[in-house]
């Protein structure tokens, strides 16, 4: 049973505490994460929230999808399972000269 929600169209200034505060209005928040770009250190504009139960997930979907947070209209959906990334990074290739 998936209790994790995708939250898109986050404002740049939104924090994990903002997500926790907003989603705690509809139920228990187990975790909240804003995805940060590793190169710029800024929000990538989306995050994830894990709720306490299935009814709370349904309530969050119905009440928070389309809600405005810091002048941005949020997109709230059930999170899809993360795809396994193929391959392994090996750094620079050796060039034959």
Chimera marker file (.cmm) of the C-alpha trace (Angstrom):
<marker_set name="trace">
<marker id="1" x="0.000" y="0.000" z="0.000" r="1" g="1" b="0" radius="0.5"/>
<marker id="2" x="1.584" y="3.242" z="-1.206" r="1" g="1" b="0" radius="0.5"/>
<marker id="3" x="1.404" y="6.047" z="1.341" r="1" g="1" b="0" radius="0.5"/>
<marker id="4" x="3.830" y="8.349" z="-0.467" r="1" g="1" b="0" radius="0.5"/>
<marker id="5" x="2.676" y="11.410" z="-2.396" r="1" g="1" b="0" radius="0.5"/>
<marker id="6" x="4.420" y="13.389" z="-5.099" r="1" g="1" b="0" radius="0.5"/>
<marker id="7" x="4.110" y="17.160" z="-4.644" r="1" g="1" b="0" radius="0.5"/>
<marker id="8" x="4.925" y="19.175" z="-7.759" r="1" g="1" b="0" radius="0.5"/>
<marker id="9" x="5.105" y="22.848" z="-8.713" r="1" g="1" b="0" radius="0.5"/>
<marker id="10" x="6.677" y="23.761" z="-5.377" r="1" g="1" b="0" radius="0.5"/>
<marker id="11" x="7.836" y="27.349" z="-4.972" r="1" g="1" b="0" radius="0.5"/>
<marker id="12" x="11.623" y="27.776" z="-4.814" r="1" g="1" b="0" radius="0.5"/>
<marker id="13" x="11.356" y="29.024" z="-1.233" r="1" g="1" b="0" radius="0.5"/>
<marker id="14" x="9.281" y="26.087" z="0.058" r="1" g="1" b="0" radius="0.5"/>
<marker id="15" x="10.932" y="24.017" z="2.785" r="1" g="1" b="0" radius="0.5"/>
<marker id="16" x="10.337" y="20.570" z="4.208" r="1" g="1" b="0" radius="0.5"/>
<marker id="17" x="8.777" y="22.270" z="7.248" r="1" g="1" b="0" radius="0.5"/>
<marker id="18" x="6.308" y="24.044" z="4.921" r="1" g="1" b="0" radius="0.5"/>
<marker id="19" x="5.304" y="20.671" z="3.453" r="1" g="1" b="0" radius="0.5"/>
<marker id="20" x="4.957" y="19.082" z="6.894" r="1" g="1" b="0" radius="0.5"/>
<marker id="21" x="2.831" y="21.979" z="8.136" r="1" g="1" b="0" radius="0.5"/>
<marker id="22" x="0.542" y="21.909" z="5.098" r="1" g="1" b="0" radius="0.5"/>
<marker id="23" x="0.047" y="18.133" z="4.983" r="1" g="1" b="0" radius="0.5"/>
<marker id="24" x="-0.380" y="17.793" z="8.754" r="1" g="1" b="0" radius="0.5"/>
<marker id="25" x="-3.681" y="19.672" z="8.292" r="1" g="1" b="0" radius="0.5"/>
<marker id="26" x="-5.108" y="16.493" z="6.721" r="1" g="1" b="0" radius="0.5"/>
<marker id="27" x="-3.325" y="13.786" z="8.739" r="1" g="1" b="0" radius="0.5"/>
<marker id="28" x="-0.139" y="12.315" z="10.167" r="1" g="1" b="0" radius="0.5"/>
<marker id="29" x="2.983" y="13.155" z="8.181" r="1" g="1" b="0" radius="0.5"/>
<marker id="30" x="5.665" y="10.481" z="8.512" r="1" g="1" b="0" radius="0.5"/>
<marker id="31" x="8.188" y="12.278" z="6.320" r="1" g="1" b="0" radius="0.5"/>
<marker id="32" x="8.508" y="15.228" z="3.971" r="1" g="1" b="0" radius="0.5"/>
<marker id="33" x="11.323" y="15.795" z="1.494" r="1" g="1" b="0" radius="0.5"/>
<marker id="34" x="11.982" y="18.649" z="-0.927" r="1" g="1" b="0" radius="0.5"/>
<marker id="35" x="14.284" y="17.468" z="-3.723" r="1" g="1" b="0" radius="0.5"/>
<marker id="36" x="17.365" y="19.675" z="-3.975" r="1" g="1" b="0" radius="0.5"/>
<marker id="37" x="19.582" y="20.056" z="-7.044" r="1" g="1" b="0" radius="0.5"/>
<marker id="38" x="23.069" y="18.916" z="-5.982" r="1" g="1" b="0" radius="0.5"/>
<marker id="39" x="24.834" y="21.457" z="-8.199" r="1" g="1" b="0" radius="0.5"/>
<marker id="40" x="22.903" y="24.622" z="-7.349" r="1" g="1" b="0" radius="0.5"/>
<marker id="41" x="21.650" y="23.738" z="-3.869" r="1" g="1" b="0" radius="0.5"/>
<marker id="42" x="18.190" y="25.024" z="-4.858" r="1" g="1" b="0" radius="0.5"/>
<marker id="43" x="14.870" y="23.218" z="-4.885" r="1" g="1" b="0" radius="0.5"/>
<marker id="44" x="14.072" y="21.299" z="-8.076" r="1" g="1" b="0" radius="0.5"/>
<marker id="45" x="10.410" y="22.266" z="-7.653" r="1" g="1" b="0" radius="0.5"/>
<marker id="46" x="9.055" y="18.988" z="-6.342" r="1" g="1" b="0" radius="0.5"/>
<marker id="47" x="9.108" y="16.781" z="-3.287" r="1" g="1" b="0" radius="0.5"/>
<marker id="48" x="7.552" y="13.811" z="-1.543" r="1" g="1" b="0" radius="0.5"/>
<marker id="49" x="5.365" y="13.417" z="1.537" r="1" g="1" b="0" radius="0.5"/>
<marker id="50" x="4.655" y="10.120" z="3.280" r="1" g="1" b="0" radius="0.5"/>
<marker id="51" x="1.342" y="10.000" z="5.136" r="1" g="1" b="0" radius="0.5"/>
<marker id="52" x="0.308" y="7.779" z="8.074" r="1" g="1" b="0" radius="0.5"/>
<marker id="53" x="-2.615" y="5.880" z="6.512" r="1" g="1" b="0" radius="0.5"/>
<marker id="54" x="-4.499" y="5.291" z="3.282" r="1" g="1" b="0" radius="0.5"/>
<marker id="55" x="-7.510" y="7.458" z="4.286" r="1" g="1" b="0" radius="0.5"/>
<marker id="56" x="-5.086" y="10.328" z="4.988" r="1" g="1" b="0" radius="0.5"/>
<marker id="57" x="-3.558" y="9.871" z="1.525" r="1" g="1" b="0" radius="0.5"/>
<marker id="58" x="-7.021" y="10.105" z="-0.035" r="1" g="1" b="0" radius="0.5"/>
<marker id="59" x="-7.850" y="13.189" z="2.026" r="1" g="1" b="0" radius="0.5"/>
<marker id="60" x="-4.565" y="14.869" z="1.046" r="1" g="1" b="0" radius="0.5"/>
<marker id="61" x="-5.190" y="14.115" z="-2.642" r="1" g="1" b="0" radius="0.5"/>
<marker id="62" x="-8.673" y="15.583" z="-2.566" r="1" g="1" b="0" radius="0.5"/>
<marker id="63" x="-7.934" y="18.634" z="-0.405" r="1" g="1" b="0" radius="0.5"/>
<marker id="64" x="-4.398" y="19.661" z="-1.365" r="1" g="1" b="0" radius="0.5"/>
<marker id="65" x="-4.185" y="19.058" z="-5.117" r="1" g="1" b="0" radius="0.5"/>
<marker id="66" x="-4.636" y="22.521" z="-6.618" r="1" g="1" b="0" radius="0.5"/>
<marker id="67" x="-4.072" y="24.330" z="-3.308" r="1" g="1" b="0" radius="0.5"/>
<marker id="68" x="-1.897" y="27.460" z="-3.427" r="1" g="1" b="0" radius="0.5"/>
<marker id="69" x="1.367" y="27.509" z="-1.468" r="1" g="1" b="0" radius="0.5"/>
<marker id="70" x="3.435" y="30.701" z="-1.634" r="1" g="1" b="0" radius="0.5"/>
<marker id="71" x="1.768" y="31.839" z="-4.897" r="1" g="1" b="0" radius="0.5"/>
<marker id="72" x="2.115" y="28.451" z="-6.652" r="1" g="1" b="0" radius="0.5"/>
<marker id="73" x="-0.659" y="25.949" z="-7.375" r="1" g="1" b="0" radius="0.5"/>
<marker id="74" x="0.450" y="22.556" z="-6.058" r="1" g="1" b="0" radius="0.5"/>
<marker id="75" x="0.127" y="19.313" z="-7.977" r="1" g="1" b="0" radius="0.5"/>
<marker id="76" x="-0.402" y="16.366" z="-5.623" r="1" g="1" b="0" radius="0.5"/>
<marker id="77" x="-0.448" y="12.781" z="-6.933" r="1" g="1" b="0" radius="0.5"/>
<marker id="78" x="0.404" y="9.332" z="-5.643" r="1" g="1" b="0" radius="0.5"/>
<marker id="79" x="4.125" y="8.766" z="-6.044" r="1" g="1" b="0" radius="0.5"/>
<marker id="80" x="5.160" y="6.147" z="-8.550" r="1" g="1" b="0" radius="0.5"/>
<marker id="81" x="7.766" y="3.554" z="-7.574" r="1" g="1" b="0" radius="0.5"/>
<marker id="82" x="11.302" y="4.694" z="-8.298" r="1" g="1" b="0" radius="0.5"/>
<marker id="83" x="12.763" y="3.082" z="-11.387" r="1" g="1" b="0" radius="0.5"/>
<marker id="84" x="16.077" y="1.324" z="-11.026" r="1" g="1" b="0" radius="0.5"/>
<marker id="85" x="18.716" y="3.163" z="-12.972" r="1" g="1" b="0" radius="0.5"/>
<marker id="86" x="20.830" y="1.072" z="-15.252" r="1" g="1" b="0" radius="0.5"/>
<marker id="87" x="24.536" y="1.254" z="-15.694" r="1" g="1" b="0" radius="0.5"/>
<marker id="88" x="27.323" y="2.369" z="-13.510" r="1" g="1" b="0" radius="0.5"/>
<marker id="89" x="29.212" y="5.632" z="-13.677" r="1" g="1" b="0" radius="0.5"/>
<marker id="90" x="32.874" y="4.994" z="-14.325" r="1" g="1" b="0" radius="0.5"/>
<marker id="91" x="34.188" y="8.503" z="-14.773" r="1" g="1" b="0" radius="0.5"/>
<marker id="92" x="36.144" y="9.655" z="-17.779" r="1" g="1" b="0" radius="0.5"/>
<marker id="93" x="36.911" y="7.248" z="-20.533" r="1" g="1" b="0" radius="0.5"/>
<marker id="94" x="40.474" y="6.575" z="-21.372" r="1" g="1" b="0" radius="0.5"/>
<marker id="95" x="41.319" y="7.860" z="-24.834" r="1" g="1" b="0" radius="0.5"/>
<marker id="96" x="43.638" y="5.971" z="-27.096" r="1" g="1" b="0" radius="0.5"/>
<marker id="97" x="46.038" y="8.463" z="-28.637" r="1" g="1" b="0" radius="0.5"/>
<link id1="1" id2="2" r="1" g="1" b="0" radius="0.2"/>
<link id1="2" id2="3" r="1" g="1" b="0" radius="0.2"/>
<link id1="3" id2="4" r="1" g="1" b="0" radius="0.2"/>
<link id1="4" id2="5" r="1" g="1" b="0" radius="0.2"/>
<link id1="5" id2="6" r="1" g="1" b="0" radius="0.2"/>
<link id1="6" id2="7" r="1" g="1" b="0" radius="0.2"/>
<link id1="7" id2="8" r="1" g="1" b="0" radius="0.2"/>
<link id1="8" id2="9" r="1" g="1" b="0" radius="0.2"/>
<link id1="9" id2="10" r="1" g="1" b="0" radius="0.2"/>
<link id1="10" id2="11" r="1" g="1" b="0" radius="0.2"/>
<link id1="11" id2="12" r="1" g="1" b="0" radius="0.2"/>
<link id1="12" id2="13" r="1" g="1" b="0" radius="0.2"/>
<link id1="13" id2="14" r="1" g="1" b="0" radius="0.2"/>
<link id1="14" id2="15" r="1" g="1" b="0" radius="0.2"/>
<link id1="15" id2="16" r="1" g="1" b="0" radius="0.2"/>
<link id1="16" id2="17" r="1" g="1" b="0" radius="0.2"/>
<link id1="17" id2="18" r="1" g="1" b="0" radius="0.2"/>
<link id1="18" id2="19" r="1" g="1" b="0" radius="0.2"/>
<link id1="19" id2="20" r="1" g="1" b="0" radius="0.2"/>
<link id1="20" id2="21" r="1" g="1" b="0" radius="0.2"/>
<link id1="21" id2="22" r="1" g="1" b="0" radius="0.2"/>
<link id1="22" id2="23" r="1" g="1" b="0" radius="0.2"/>
<link id1="23" id2="24" r="1" g="1" b="0" radius="0.2"/>
<link id1="24" id2="25" r="1" g="1" b="0" radius="0.2"/>
<link id1="25" id2="26" r="1" g="1" b="0" radius="0.2"/>
<link id1="26" id2="27" r="1" g="1" b="0" radius="0.2"/>
<link id1="27" id2="28" r="1" g="1" b="0" radius="0.2"/>
<link id1="28" id2="29" r="1" g="1" b="0" radius="0.2"/>
<link id1="29" id2="30" r="1" g="1" b="0" radius="0.2"/>
<link id1="30" id2="31" r="1" g="1" b="0" radius="0.2"/>
<link id1="31" id2="32" r="1" g="1" b="0" radius="0.2"/>
<link id1="32" id2="33" r="1" g="1" b="0" radius="0.2"/>
<link id1="33" id2="34" r="1" g="1" b="0" radius="0.2"/>
<link id1="34" id2="35" r="1" g="1" b="0" radius="0.2"/>
<link id1="35" id2="36" r="1" g="1" b="0" radius="0.2"/>
<link id1="36" id2="37" r="1" g="1" b="0" radius="0.2"/>
<link id1="37" id2="38" r="1" g="1" b="0" radius="0.2"/>
<link id1="38" id2="39" r="1" g="1" b="0" radius="0.2"/>
<link id1="39" id2="40" r="1" g="1" b="0" radius="0.2"/>
<link id1="40" id2="41" r="1" g="1" b="0" radius="0.2"/>
<link id1="41" id2="42" r="1" g="1" b="0" radius="0.2"/>
<link id1="42" id2="43" r="1" g="1" b="0" radius="0.2"/>
<link id1="43" id2="44" r="1" g="1" b="0" radius="0.2"/>
<link id1="44" id2="45" r="1" g="1" b="0" radius="0.2"/>
<link id1="45" id2="46" r="1" g="1" b="0" radius="0.2"/>
<link id1="46" id2="47" r="1" g="1" b="0" radius="0.2"/>
<link id1="47" id2="48" r="1" g="1" b="0" radius="0.2"/>
<link id1="48" id2="49" r="1" g="1" b="0" radius="0.2"/>
<link id1="49" id2="50" r="1" g="1" b="0" radius="0.2"/>
<link id1="50" id2="51" r="1" g="1" b="0" radius="0.2"/>
<link id1="51" id2="52" r="1" g="1" b="0" radius="0.2"/>
<link id1="52" id2="53" r="1" g="1" b="0" radius="0.2"/>
<link id1="53" id2="54" r="1" g="1" b="0" radius="0.2"/>
<link id1="54" id2="55" r="1" g="1" b="0" radius="0.2"/>
<link id1="55" id2="56" r="1" g="1" b="0" radius="0.2"/>
<link id1="56" id2="57" r="1" g="1" b="0" radius="0.2"/>
<link id1="57" id2="58" r="1" g="1" b="0" radius="0.2"/>
<link id1="58" id2="59" r="1" g="1" b="0" radius="0.2"/>
<link id1="59" id2="60" r="1" g="1" b="0" radius="0.2"/>
<link id1="60" id2="61" r="1" g="1" b="0" radius="0.2"/>
<link id1="61" id2="62" r="1" g="1" b="0" radius="0.2"/>
<link id1="62" id2="63" r="1" g="1" b="0" radius="0.2"/>
<link id1="63" id2="64" r="1" g="1" b="0" radius="0.2"/>
<link id1="64" id2="65" r="1" g="1" b="0" radius="0.2"/>
<link id1="65" id2="66" r="1" g="1" b="0" radius="0.2"/>
<link id1="66" id2="67" r="1" g="1" b="0" radius="0.2"/>
<link id1="67" id2="68" r="1" g="1" b="0" radius="0.2"/>
<link id1="68" id2="69" r="1" g="1" b="0" radius="0.2"/>
<link id1="69" id2="70" r="1" g="1" b="0" radius="0.2"/>
<link id1="70" id2="71" r="1" g="1" b="0" radius="0.2"/>
<link id1="71" id2="72" r="1" g="1" b="0" radius="0.2"/>
<link id1="72" id2="73" r="1" g="1" b="0" radius="0.2"/>
<link id1="73" id2="74" r="1" g="1" b="0" radius="0.2"/>
<link id1="74" id2="75" r="1" g="1" b="0" radius="0.2"/>
<link id1="75" id2="76" r="1" g="1" b="0" radius="0.2"/>
<link id1="76" id2="77" r="1" g="1" b="0" radius="0.2"/>
<link id1="77" id2="78" r="1" g="1" b="0" radius="0.2"/>
<link id1="78" id2="79" r="1" g="1" b="0" radius="0.2"/>
<link id1="79" id2="80" r="1" g="1" b="0" radius="0.2"/>
<link id1="80" id2="81" r="1" g="1" b="0" radius="0.2"/>
<link id1="81" id2="82" r="1" g="1" b="0" radius="0.2"/>
<link id1="82" id2="83" r="1" g="1" b="0" radius="0.2"/>
<link id1="83" id2="84" r="1" g="1" b="0" radius="0.2"/>
<link id1="84" id2="85" r="1" g="1" b="0" radius="0.2"/>
<link id1="85" id2="86" r="1" g="1" b="0" radius="0.2"/>
<link id1="86" id2="87" r="1" g="1" b="0" radius="0.2"/>
<link id1="87" id2="88" r="1" g="1" b="0" radius="0.2"/>
<link id1="88" id2="89" r="1" g="1" b="0" radius="0.2"/>
<link id1="89" id2="90" r="1" g="1" b="0" radius="0.2"/>
<link id1="90" id2="91" r="1" g="1" b="0" radius="0.2"/>
<link id1="91" id2="92" r="1" g="1" b="0" radius="0.2"/>
<link id1="92" id2="93" r="1" g="1" b="0" radius="0.2"/>
<link id1="93" id2="94" r="1" g="1" b="0" radius="0.2"/>
<link id1="94" id2="95" r="1" g="1" b="0" radius="0.2"/>
<link id1="95" id2="96" r="1" g="1" b="0" radius="0.2"/>
<link id1="96" id2="97" r="1" g="1" b="0" radius="0.2"/>
</marker_set>
